Amino acid sequence: MSLPVLPIDAVLPALTRALAAGPRAVIVAPPGAGKSTRVPLVLMEESWTGTGKILVLEPRRIAARAVADRMAKTLGEEVGGRVGLRVRFGSKVSARTRVEVVTEGIFTRMILDDPALTGVAAVLFDEFHERSLDADLGLALALDAQGGLREDLRILVMSATLDGARVAKLLADAPLIESAGRAFPVTTRHVGRDAAARLEEEVARVVRRALAEETGSALVFLPGAAEIRRTADLLAATVKDPAVDIVQLFGALDRADQDRAIEPAPAGRRKVVLATSIAETSLTIEGVRIVVDCGLARVPRFEPDLGLTRLETVRVSRAAADQRRGRAGRTEPGVCYRLWEEAQEGAFPAYATPEILAADLSSFLLDCAAWGVTDPASLAFLDPPPKPALVEARALLESLGALDADGRITAEGKLLRGLPLAPRLARMVVDASARGEGRLAADLALLVSERGLGGDDVHLGHRLDRLRTDRSRRAEEARRMAAGWLQEVKGAPDIGSGPERAGAVLALAFPDRIARARGKDGDFVLANGRGGSVDAASPLAREPFLAVAEIGGVAARARILSAAPISLAEIEEGFADRIETREEVVFDRAAAAMRAKRSRRLGAVNLGEQTLPVPADEASARKLAEGIAHIGLHRLPWTKAQLALRHRVAFLRRVDESFPDLSDETLAASAADWLAPHILGRTALAQIGADDLGNALDQLVPWDVKRRIETDLPSHFDAPSGQRHPIDYEGEEPILSIRVQELFGLAVHPSVARGKIPLVVELLSPAHRPVQVTRDLPGFWKGSYQAVKSEMKGRYPRHPWPDDPAAAAATHRAKPRGT
């Protein structure tokens, strides 16, 4: 076999020797070295393969097709000859096939169905640095099978950017072979980005600059299909060169559109390929010498506490940024425009987070159970799966009936695993099929699991209509695959349900994502407690209830990416066993009153409520007391005497902590204990009277304490005038406010606590305005009284102002007229 020279050729002798001598090896080679297309063809000629196949695992269908096509062309054949292809939407293999390219998910199903991998000589894990969950699980299962069933099975891990030594250690210190590869120089230009501008506007600006400054075609990295479409629209409107073609490349595209993006631009033309991260590795797009990298990627993030996977836009890793940059130097010197400042790169993660650390592990755990493993820790993983995600996955699988209490797969679990779907979607297809809605469930499973089918409308009912009328090759293949699922399930005869039932069927997979509208249009709360929103202009925004399949963005700004309407009747019919009826008695802060209601809830979703009379019991009294404490005890109808008593107790407590603590803070903290017994039967603050508070104070301040208080801290001062005046104990010192004339004849300063605590005496004019403050009344008579007298006598001539106040008679009256 005569093959073109590639950089990988330099290390092929070392690789073939390693695999001839042992069953495992690791090869690290940069993009463009030729490992994906050269290594399998060389290994199939090795004597140890016998008649067995070489399986080549690729992370994505588009990469699998591209690798198979390139190897077949190298041999001068079509795919399906010595080089075969097996992906989700079809296979091209024959009796002649020696190298079979499969996606990682297909391999997992192959080895679970046939742990001995009959007829397979070697398994090659290509692009392992992407660290997909399927790749990690596939490698763990292959190593387990090799150790117990197939000692002769060769396992080769191939990667572009990876800690090869770490992988080699996982493979029992397998030989590590490194290829220098071949890359042309790439000039890097950090062009920054205006954070206030939309991403697609900034990317389009840099693309136009690159086209003006450089020759050749451009590969542009964007986080997702939505940004790609918006950027394509901008470039179509602003790039005036008719020789430039704008094409898109992402996983949800039809195969013909993907092939158009990958193939070289026609002679005399240039191409701008707008791609997601699927173009980082495996694919070589001829003619590309310009890369524009926005520095972002969209990745799934699983939240175990909510059982929810959301799509999150994140910074790419430094390794991924280097991979992207390298695409510009595959065939000639190139240039890479980066939409960030060079100083920012230090904050980029070194590598992307492996999917096993951030994914929903329900399918993973079900596959482990099908392998006979109840604890994934018994298998060999580069990174062990996190325990919280495993706990959530086990709980979900048990609720689906797929695992028993010991973590072993059940007959129902085997049925669910027999469908190439996530467990939730498999459960939906099985349950809907039993009631004659299997076709609708299968179509919905296609829409949820295959991005782009039926378009990208958030409304799954609309996408369902388009899928059923779509005559593209991809749609036809998808429908054939879905028909195969239904044959596997063998459900009831189909009743032909249409899009109007989409929400009811979708909810079979995601009952925890049934959502109810709240607040403004487009705002919803899900049964799992998470909030989400759709565009206010969407027809879904005005629906009272939704069944949500997918949600994206961060928690504070979560967006519903796909959903369908569901009626209250459908929720009640389908999930009666999950709906909880609650009778609640709560405190209404605004009304300062108790409210009772009966509500029906599905998780956090309120399906309806009914007002009830508030029970006049102890529990209601305690909640009322606690509610009043929260809004403030000052709102209670305290009398002046009651407040004065509290102040006197507080004053004594400052010198003797044996007295009760009647501060607002302490009373608020214990309101349910001291107030509730005295407001039984009351349901609102307005119904509480001063007598209720008096009874409560009688309990808080026992009779003997009150007697001591009255003795030591009298509430009033008996003035020489015969009048009684209240003493204010609220401050640090007790205060007596009294008119000067009422103290005439008093030669001793007023005091409390049997003379131990002098009162602060605020002396008032006949008009009750302060004129002097004293702590020494005899001293005042002898001193500053004369100045007060001189000022007050002319202003209040009808009131007595004697020369010797200490010997004068006290009075609270003015002199009679004419005297």
C-alpha positions in Angstrom: 0.0 0.0 0.0 1.6 3.3 -1.2 0.6 6.2 1.1 1.6 9.9 1.0 4.2 10.9 3.6 2.8 12.4 6.8 4.5 13.6 10.0 3.1 10.7 11.9 5.1 8.3 9.7 8.2 9.0 11.8 6.8 7.3 14.9 4.8 4.5 13.2 7.7 2.0 13.7 7.7 2.7 17.4 3.9 2.4 17.5 3.8 -0.9 15.6 6.6 -2.4 17.8 4.7 -1.3 21.0 1.4 -2.9 19.9 3.2 -6.1 18.7 4.8 -6.4 22.1 1.8 -5.4 24.3 -1.9 -4.7 24.2 -1.9 -1.0 25.1 -0.3 2.2 23.9 -0.7 6.0 23.9 0.2 8.3 21.0 0.2 12.1 21.3 0.4 14.0 18.0 -0.6 17.6 17.2 -3.4 18.4 14.7 -2.3 17.7 11.1 0.1 15.0 11.9 -2.1 12.4 10.3 -2.8 10.1 13.2 -6.5 9.8 12.6 -6.2 8.6 9.0 -2.8 7.0 8.9 -2.6 4.9 12.0 -5.7 2.8 11.4 -4.6 1.9 7.8 -1.1 0.9 9.0 -2.4 -1.2 11.9 -4.8 -3.2 9.8 -1.8 -4.6 8.0 -0.2 -5.9 11.2 -0.1 -9.7 11.6 -1.7 -9.6 15.1 -5.0 -8.3 13.7 -5.7 -11.5 11.8 -9.1 -11.1 10.4 -10.3 -8.7 13.1 -11.4 -5.2 12.6 -9.8 -2.0 13.7 -12.4 0.2 15.4 -11.7 3.9 15.3 -13.7 6.0 17.8 -14.5 9.7 16.9 -16.3 12.1 19.2 -18.8 13.4 16.6 -20.6 12.1 13.5 -19.2 14.8 11.3 -15.6 13.9 12.3 -16.4 10.2 11.8 -17.6 10.8 8.3 -14.7 13.0 7.4 -12.1 10.5 8.8 -13.8 7.5 7.0 -14.0 9.5 3.7 -10.3 10.5 3.8 -9.1 6.9 4.6 -11.3 5.4 1.9 -10.0 8.0 -0.7 -6.4 7.2 0.4 -7.1 3.6 -0.5 -8.9 4.6 -3.7 -12.2 3.3 -2.5 -15.6 4.4 -1.3 -16.7 4.2 2.3 -18.1 0.8 2.9 -15.2 -1.2 1.4 -12.1 -1.8 3.5 -13.0 1.4 5.4 -16.5 1.4 6.9 -18.6 3.9 8.9 -21.2 3.3 11.6 -23.0 6.3 13.0 -26.4 7.0 14.5 -28.2 7.7 11.2 -26.9 4.7 9.3 -24.0 2.4 8.5 -21.7 1.7 5.5 -19.9 -1.5 6.3 -19.4 -4.8 4.4 -17.7 -8.1 4.7 -14.6 -6.5 3.3 -14.5 -3.8 6.1 -11.2 -3.9 8.1 -11.3 -0.4 9.6 -14.6 0.7 11.0 -15.0 4.3 12.1 -17.7 4.7 14.8 -18.8 7.5 17.1 -18.0 7.0 20.8 -21.6 6.5 21.7 -22.0 3.7 19.2 -19.0 1.9 20.6 -20.4 2.0 24.1 -23.5 0.2 22.8 -21.4 -2.2 20.8 -19.3 -3.3 23.8 -22.3 -3.5 26.1 -24.1 -5.8 23.6 -21.0 -7.9 23.1 -18.4 -7.5 25.9 -16.0 -9.8 24.1 -16.0 -7.5 21.0 -16.1 -10.5 18.8 -14.3 -9.9 15.5 -12.5 -6.8 16.8 -8.7 -6.7 16.9 -8.1 -3.2 18.2 -10.0 -0.2 19.5 -8.5 3.3 18.7 -9.8 6.2 20.8 -9.1 9.2 18.6 -9.2 12.8 19.9 -9.3 11.5 23.4 -8.3 14.9 24.7 -11.9 16.1 24.2 -12.7 13.9 27.2 -16.3 13.1 26.4 -18.3 11.0 28.8 -18.7 8.3 26.1 -15.0 8.2 25.5 -14.2 7.8 29.2 -16.8 5.1 29.7 -15.8 3.4 26.5 -12.2 3.2 27.6 -13.1 2.0 31.0 -15.2 -0.8 29.6 -12.6 -1.7 27.0 -9.9 -2.0 29.7 -12.2 -4.1 31.8 -13.0 -6.4 28.9 -9.4 -6.7 28.0 -8.5 -7.7 31.5 -11.2 -10.3 31.8 -12.2 -11.5 28.4 -9.9 -10.3 25.7 -6.2 -10.3 26.6 -5.4 -10.1 22.9 -7.4 -6.9 22.3 -5.3 -3.9 21.5 -6.2 -0.5 22.9 -4.7 2.7 21.6 -5.4 6.1 22.9 -4.7 8.9 20.4 -4.7 12.6 21.4 -3.6 16.0 20.2 -3.3 18.0 23.4 -3.3 15.8 26.5 -1.2 14.8 29.5 -0.1 11.6 27.8 1.8 10.4 30.8 -1.3 10.4 32.9 -3.2 8.4 30.3 -0.3 6.0 30.0 -0.4 5.4 33.7 -4.1 4.6 33.5 -3.3 2.0 30.9 -0.9 0.2 33.3 2.2 2.3 32.2 1.6 1.7 28.5 4.2 2.9 26.0 3.9 6.6 25.3 4.8 7.7 21.8 4.9 11.3 20.8 5.0 12.8 17.3 6.3 16.3 16.6 3.9 16.7 13.8 4.0 19.4 11.1 2.7 22.8 11.5 3.3 26.0 9.5 4.0 29.2 11.4 0.9 31.0 12.6 1.0 34.7 13.4 -1.3 35.6 16.4 -3.0 39.0 16.6 -4.9 39.8 19.8 -7.5 42.3 18.6 -9.6 42.5 21.8 -13.4 42.9 21.9 -15.8 45.7 22.9 -17.7 44.1 25.8 -20.6 46.5 25.2 -21.2 45.3 21.6 -22.9 42.1 20.6 -20.6 39.1 20.0 -21.6 38.6 16.4 -21.0 42.3 15.6 -17.5 42.1 17.0 -16.8 38.8 15.2 -18.1 40.2 11.9 -15.9 43.3 12.3 -12.8 41.2 12.8 -13.7 38.8 9.9 -14.1 41.8 7.5 -10.7 43.1 8.7 -9.1 39.7 8.2 -10.5 39.3 4.7 -9.0 42.8 3.8 -5.6 42.1 5.4 -5.0 38.4 4.4 -5.6 36.0 1.6 -7.2 32.5 1.7 -10.2 31.2 3.4 -11.2 31.8 7.0 -12.4 29.5 9.9 -14.3 31.4 12.5 -15.1 29.9 15.9 -18.3 30.8 17.6 -20.0 29.2 20.7 -23.2 28.0 19.1 -25.6 27.8 16.1 -27.6 30.9 17.1 -24.4 33.1 17.1 -23.4 31.5 13.8 -26.6 32.3 12.1 -26.6 35.9 13.3 -23.0 36.4 12.3 -23.8 34.8 8.8 -26.6 37.4 8.4 -24.3 40.3 9.3 -21.5 39.1 6.9 -23.9 38.5 4.1 -25.1 42.1 4.4 -21.7 43.7 4.9 -19.1 41.6 2.9 -19.2 43.1 -0.6 -16.7 40.8 -2.3 -18.8 38.4 -4.5 -15.9 35.9 -4.5 -16.4 35.2 -0.7 -18.8 32.5 0.3 -20.2 32.5 3.8 -20.9 28.9 5.0 -21.9 27.4 8.4 -20.7 24.3 10.2 -22.3 22.8 13.3 -23.6 19.4 14.3 -27.3 20.1 13.7 -26.8 20.9 10.0 -27.8 18.5 7.2 -24.9 16.4 5.9 -24.9 18.2 2.6 -24.4 21.5 4.3 -21.6 20.1 6.5 -19.9 18.7 3.4 -20.1 22.0 1.7 -18.4 23.7 4.6 -15.6 21.1 4.7 -14.8 20.9 1.0 -12.2 23.3 -0.5 -13.4 26.6 -2.0 -13.7 26.5 -5.8 -10.8 28.0 -7.7 -10.8 31.8 -7.6 -13.1 31.9 -4.6 -12.7 32.3 -0.8 -14.7 30.8 2.0 -15.6 32.0 5.5 -16.6 28.9 7.6 -18.5 29.9 10.7 -18.1 26.9 13.1 -18.6 25.7 16.6 -15.9 23.8 18.5 -16.5 20.7 16.3 -14.0 22.2 13.9 -11.2 22.3 16.5 -9.8 18.8 15.7 -10.2 15.9 13.2 -11.5 18.0 10.4 -9.1 19.6 7.9 -10.8 22.4 5.8 -8.7 22.9 2.7 -7.6 26.4 2.0 -8.0 27.8 5.5 -5.1 30.0 6.5 -7.1 32.5 8.7 -8.6 31.7 12.0 -10.9 34.1 13.9 -11.5 32.9 17.5 -14.1 34.5 19.7 -12.7 32.5 22.7 -16.0 31.0 23.8 -17.6 27.6 23.7 -21.0 26.3 24.8 -20.9 23.3 27.1 -23.5 21.4 29.2 -23.4 21.8 32.9 -25.3 19.4 35.2 -26.8 20.7 38.5 -27.3 17.6 40.7 -29.4 19.5 43.3 -32.0 20.3 40.6 -31.4 17.3 38.3 -31.1 19.8 35.5 -28.6 20.1 32.6 -28.2 23.6 31.2 -26.1 24.9 28.4 -23.5 27.5 29.5 -21.3 29.7 27.5 -17.7 29.6 28.9 -14.2 30.7 28.1 -12.3 28.1 26.1 -9.2 26.5 27.6 -5.7 27.4 26.6 -5.4 24.0 25.0 -8.5 24.5 22.9 -7.4 28.0 21.9 -4.1 26.5 20.8 -6.0 23.9 18.8 -8.1 26.5 17.1 -5.0 28.6 16.3 -3.3 25.6 14.8 -6.1 25.3 12.2 -4.6 28.3 10.4 -1.2 26.5 9.9 -2.4 23.1 8.6 -1.4 23.6 4.9 0.6 26.9 4.8 1.6 29.8 7.0 -1.4 31.5 8.5 -2.7 34.1 10.9 -5.0 33.8 14.0 -7.2 36.8 15.2 -8.1 36.4 18.9 -11.0 38.5 20.2 -9.3 39.0 23.6 -6.2 40.7 25.0 -3.0 38.7 25.5 -2.9 39.5 29.2 -6.3 37.7 29.6 -5.0 34.3 28.7 -3.5 33.7 32.1 -7.1 33.4 33.4 -8.1 30.8 30.9 -8.2 27.2 32.2 -5.4 25.0 31.0 -7.8 22.3 29.8 -11.5 22.0 29.3 -13.4 20.3 32.2 -13.9 16.6 31.4 -17.5 15.9 30.7 -17.6 13.2 33.4 -17.1 15.9 36.0 -20.0 18.2 34.7 -22.5 15.9 33.0 -25.8 14.2 33.9 -24.6 10.7 34.8 -27.9 8.8 34.4 -27.1 7.2 31.1 -23.5 6.5 32.3 -24.7 4.8 35.5 -27.3 2.8 33.6 -24.6 1.6 31.2 -22.4 0.7 34.2 -25.3 -1.3 35.6 -25.8 -3.1 32.3 -22.1 -4.0 32.4 -22.7 -5.6 35.8 -21.1 -2.8 37.9 -23.1 -1.1 40.7 -20.2 1.1 41.8 -18.4 2.9 38.9 -15.3 3.3 41.2 -14.5 -0.3 40.3 -13.7 0.7 36.7 -10.7 2.6 35.5 -11.3 6.3 34.9 -8.9 9.1 34.4 -11.2 11.2 36.6 -13.7 9.5 38.9 -17.3 10.6 38.5 -18.4 13.0 41.2 -20.5 11.5 44.0 -23.3 14.1 44.0 -24.0 13.5 40.3 -23.9 9.8 40.9 -26.4 10.1 43.8 -28.8 12.1 41.6 -28.4 9.7 38.7 -29.1 6.7 40.9 -32.2 8.4 42.4 -33.5 9.2 38.9 -32.9 5.7 37.6 -34.7 4.2 40.6 -37.6 6.5 40.0 -37.7 5.4 36.4 -37.7 1.8 37.5 -34.4 1.2 35.7 -32.4 0.2 38.8 -33.3 -1.7 42.0 -32.5 -0.6 45.5 -29.1 -2.3 45.2 -28.2 -0.4 42.0 -28.6 -3.5 39.7 -30.3 -3.0 36.4 -33.9 -4.2 36.2 -35.9 -5.7 33.3 -37.4 -2.3 32.8 -33.9 -0.8 32.8 -32.8 -3.2 30.1 -35.8 -2.1 28.0 -34.9 1.5 28.5 -31.2 0.9 27.7 -32.2 -0.9 24.6 -33.2 2.4 23.1 -30.3 4.7 22.1 -31.7 7.5 24.1 -31.2 9.2 27.5 -33.1 7.3 30.2 -35.7 10.1 30.6 -36.4 10.1 26.9 -36.5 6.3 26.7 -39.0 6.3 29.6 -41.1 8.8 27.7 -41.1 6.6 24.5 -42.0 3.5 26.5 -44.8 5.0 28.5 -46.3 7.0 25.6 -46.2 3.9 23.4 -48.2 2.0 26.0 -51.1 4.5 25.5 -50.8 4.7 21.8 -48.7 7.9 21.5 -45.4 6.2 20.7 -44.9 8.0 17.4 -45.3 11.5 19.0 -42.9 10.5 21.8 -40.3 9.2 19.3 -40.5 12.3 17.3 -40.1 14.5 20.4 -37.1 12.3 21.5 -35.6 13.1 18.0 -36.2 16.8 18.5 -34.7 16.9 22.0 -31.6 14.7 21.2 -30.8 15.8 17.7 -30.2 19.5 17.5 -31.5 21.3 14.5 -34.2 18.8 13.5 -37.3 20.7 12.8 -35.5 24.0 13.0 -34.6 25.9 16.1 -37.9 27.2 17.3 -38.3 27.1 21.1 -41.9 25.8 20.6 -41.4 22.1 20.1 -44.9 21.8 18.6 -43.8 24.0 15.7 -40.7 22.0 15.3 -42.7 18.8 15.3 -44.8 20.1 12.4 -41.7 20.9 10.4 -40.0 17.5 11.2 -43.0 15.6 10.0 -43.0 17.5 6.6 -39.3 17.6 6.2 -38.1 15.5 3.2 -34.4 16.1 3.7 -32.1 13.1 4.0 -31.3 13.7 7.6 -35.0 13.9 8.6 -35.8 10.8 6.6 -33.0 8.9 8.4 -34.2 10.2 11.7 -37.7 9.1 11.2 -36.5 5.6 10.1 -34.5 5.4 13.3 -37.5 6.5 15.4 -39.6 3.8 13.8 -37.0 1.3 14.8 -37.4 2.4 18.4 -41.1 1.8 18.3 -40.6 -1.7 16.9 -38.3 -2.4 19.8 -40.8 -1.2 22.4 -43.9 -2.9 20.8 -46.4 -0.6 22.3 -50.2 -0.1 21.7 -51.5 0.8 18.2 -50.7 4.5 17.5 -53.6 6.9 17.8 -52.0 9.6 15.7 -51.5 12.3 18.3 -50.5 15.7 16.9 -48.5 18.7 18.2 -51.3 19.7 20.5 -50.3 16.8 22.7 -46.5 17.5 22.6 -46.4 19.0 26.1 -48.4 16.2 27.8 -46.0 13.6 26.3 -42.8 15.6 26.8 -43.7 15.9 30.5 -43.4 12.1 30.8 -39.7 12.6 30.4 -39.4 15.8 32.4 -42.1 16.0 35.1 -39.8 18.1 37.2 -39.7 20.7 34.4 -43.4 21.4 34.2 -43.5 25.2 34.5 -46.1 27.8 35.4 -46.2 31.4 34.3 -45.4 34.0 36.9 -45.1 37.8 36.8 -44.5 39.3 33.4 -45.0 37.5 30.1 -42.4 34.9 29.4 -41.4 34.4 33.0 -41.9 30.9 34.5 -41.1 28.8 37.5 -40.3 25.1 37.1 -41.5 22.3 39.3 -37.9 21.8 40.4 -37.8 25.3 41.8 -35.7 26.8 39.0 -36.9 29.9 37.1 -36.7 30.3 33.4 -37.9 32.6 30.6 -38.8 32.7 27.0 -38.8 35.8 24.7 -41.9 37.9 25.5 -42.7 37.8 21.8 -42.9 34.0 21.7 -46.4 32.4 21.6 -45.1 30.3 24.6 -44.8 33.5 26.7 -48.6 33.7 27.1 -49.1 30.0 28.0 -50.2 29.3 31.6 -48.2 26.0 31.7 -45.2 24.6 29.8 -43.4 21.3 29.7 -39.7 22.3 29.4 -37.1 20.0 27.7 -34.0 22.2 27.8 -32.8 25.3 29.6 -29.7 27.4 29.2 -27.8 30.3 30.6 -26.8 31.0 34.2 -29.3 30.5 37.1 -30.1 34.2 37.4 -30.9 34.6 33.7 -31.9 31.0 32.6 -33.5 30.8 29.2 -36.0 28.1 28.2 -34.5 26.7 24.9 -37.2 24.1 24.0 -40.7 23.6 25.5 -44.3 22.8 24.6 -47.6 24.0 26.1 -49.4 21.7 28.5 -52.8 22.2 30.0 -53.8 21.9 33.7 -56.1 19.0 32.8 -53.2 17.2 31.2 -51.0 17.8 34.2 -53.7 16.5 36.6 -54.3 13.5 34.4 -50.7 12.5 33.9 -49.3 13.3 37.3 -52.0 12.8 39.8 -49.7 10.7 41.9 -47.2 13.5 42.2 -49.6 16.3 42.9 -49.6 17.2 46.6 -52.5 18.9 48.4 -51.4 21.3 51.1 -53.3 23.3 53.7 -51.3 26.2 54.8 -51.8 28.9 57.4 -49.4 31.8 56.8 -48.9 35.4 58.0 -49.7 38.1 55.4 -47.2 40.8 56.2 -49.0 43.5 54.2 -52.3 42.9 56.0 -50.7 41.9 59.3 -53.2 39.1 59.4 -53.3 35.3 59.1 -54.4 33.7 55.9 -55.4 30.1 55.3 -55.5 28.3 51.9 -55.6 24.9 50.4 -53.2 24.5 47.4 -52.4 21.8 45.0 -48.7 21.7 44.0 -46.5 19.8 41.6 -43.1 20.5 43.3 -42.7 24.3 43.2 -45.5 24.8 40.7 -48.8 26.0 42.2 -51.7 24.4 40.3 -54.4 26.3 42.1 -55.5 27.3 45.6 -58.6 27.9 47.7 -59.1 30.3 50.6 -60.0 28.7 53.9 -61.1 30.0 57.3 -58.1 30.5 59.7 -58.3 27.9 62.5 -58.5 29.4 65.9 -55.9 27.2 67.4 -52.6 27.4 69.2 -50.6 27.0 66.0 -52.3 29.9 64.3 -51.8 32.1 67.4 -48.1 31.2 67.4 -47.7 32.1 63.7 -49.6 35.4 64.3 -47.3 36.2 67.2 -44.2 35.4 65.1 -45.5 37.4 62.1 -46.1 40.4 64.3 -42.6 40.1 65.7 -41.2 40.2 62.2 -43.0 43.4 61.2 -42.2 45.0 64.6 -43.6 44.8 68.1 -44.1 48.6 68.1 -47.2 47.9 66.0 -48.9 46.3 69.0 -51.4 48.6 70.9 -49.2 49.1 74.0 -50.6 51.6 76.5 -48.4 54.3 78.0 -48.5 52.4 81.3 -47.4 49.2 79.7 -44.6 50.9 77.9 -43.6 52.6 81.1 -43.6 49.3 83.0 -41.3 47.8 80.3 -38.9 50.7 80.6 -38.8 50.5 84.4 -38.0 46.7 84.2 -35.3 47.5 81.7 -33.9 50.1 83.9 -33.6 47.8 86.9 -32.2 45.0 84.7 -29.2 47.2 83.9 -28.2 46.9 87.5 -29.7 43.5 88.3 -29.9 40.9 85.6 -32.4 38.8 87.6 -35.1 41.1 86.3 -36.8 39.8 83.1 -35.6 41.0 79.7 -38.4 42.9 78.1 -36.4 44.5 75.3 -37.9 44.5 71.7 -35.2 42.0 70.6 -35.8 39.5 73.3 -39.6 39.7 73.1 -39.6 39.4 69.3 -37.4 36.2 69.5 -39.9 34.6 72.0 -43.2 36.1 70.8 -44.7 32.6 70.1 -44.1 31.8 73.8 -45.2 34.9 75.7 -47.8 36.5 73.3 -49.5 33.5 71.6 -51.3 32.1 74.8 -53.0 35.5 75.2 -54.2 35.9 71.6 -55.9 32.6 71.0 -58.8 33.0 68.5 -57.3 36.2 67.1 -56.3 36.1 63.4 -55.1 39.7 62.8 -53.0 42.4 64.5 -56.1 44.6 64.5 -57.9 42.1 66.8 -55.3 42.3 69.6 -56.2 44.7 72.4 -54.3 46.4 75.2 -55.9 43.9 77.7 -54.3 41.1 75.8 -50.9 42.7 76.2 -51.6 43.5 79.9 -52.3 39.8 80.5 -49.1 38.9 78.7 -47.1 41.4 80.8 -48.6 40.0 84.0 -47.1 36.6 83.0 -43.8 38.2 82.1 -43.5 40.3 85.3 -44.7 38.3 88.3 -46.5 40.0 91.3 -43.4 40.0 93.6 -41.3 41.7 90.9 -44.0 44.3 90.3 -44.1 45.0 94.0 -40.4 45.6 94.1 -40.6 47.7 91.1 -43.3 49.9 92.6 -41.3 50.2 95.7 -38.0 51.0 94.1 -39.0 52.6 90.9 -42.4 54.3 91.3 -44.1 55.1 88.0 -45.0 58.6 89.2 -43.5 61.4 91.5 -45.9 62.9 94.0 -45.1 66.6 93.8 -45.4 69.0 96.8 -48.2 70.6 94.7 -50.3 67.5 95.2 -50.0 66.5 91.6 -48.6 63.2 90.3 -46.1 63.3 87.4 -44.8 60.3 85.4 -41.1 59.3 85.6 -39.5 58.4 82.3 -37.2 55.4 82.7 -36.5 54.8 79.0 -33.0 56.3 79.0 -29.9 55.7 81.0 -31.2 57.9 83.9 -34.8 58.4 85.2 -36.2 61.7 84.1 -38.9 63.9 85.8 -40.4 66.7 83.7 -42.2 69.2 86.0 -43.1 72.9 86.3 -40.9 74.9 88.6 -43.8 76.1 90.8 -44.8 72.5 91.7 -41.4 72.0 93.5 -41.5 75.1 95.7 -40.9 74.2 99.3 -38.9 71.0 98.4 -35.4 71.2 100.0 -34.4 67.6 99.0 -33.6 66.5 95.4 -36.2 63.9 94.1 -34.9 60.4 93.9 -35.9 56.7 93.5 -34.6 53.4 94.7 -35.0 54.5 98.3 -32.9 57.6 97.6 -30.1 55.8 95.9 -30.8 57.1 92.3 -31.4 60.8 91.8 -33.9 61.9 89.2 -32.8 64.1 86.3 -35.2 66.9 86.8 -36.3 68.8 83.7 -37.7 72.1 85.0 -40.5 73.5 82.9 -42.0 77.0 82.5 -45.7 77.6 83.2 -46.1 76.9 79.4 -44.4 73.5 79.9 -41.3 74.6 78.0 -37.9 73.4 79.4 -36.0 76.1 81.3 -33.4 74.1 83.2 -32.1 70.6 83.9 -30.8 69.8 87.3 -29.5 66.9 89.3 -29.3 69.1 92.5 -32.5 70.9 93.3 -31.3 72.6 96.5 -28.3 73.9 94.6 -30.6 75.2 91.9 -32.7 77.1 94.4 -29.6 78.7 95.8 -28.0 79.4 92.4 -29.4 79.6 88.9 -33.0 80.0 90.1 -32.5 83.7 90.4 -31.6 84.0 86.7 -34.5 81.8 85.7 -36.8 84.0 87.9 -35.6 87.2 86.3 -36.3 85.8 82.8 -39.6 84.1 83.6 -41.2 86.7 85.9 -41.8 89.2 83.2 -43.0 86.5 80.8 -45.3 84.8 83.2 -46.4 87.5 85.7 -49.5 85.6 86.9 -47.4 82.8 88.2 -45.5 83.0 91.6 -41.8 83.6 91.5 -40.8 83.9 95.2 -37.4 85.0 96.3 -37.0 81.9 98.5 -38.5 79.0 96.6 -37.3 76.4 99.2 -39.6 78.0 101.8 -42.5 78.9 99.4 -45.7 76.9 99.0 -45.9 74.7 95.9 -48.7 75.2 93.5 -49.9 74.1 90.1 -52.1 77.1 89.6 -51.7 80.7 88.5 -52.4 83.6 90.9 -56.0 84.8 90.7 -56.6 87.7 88.5 -56.2 91.1 90.2 -53.7 89.8 92.8 
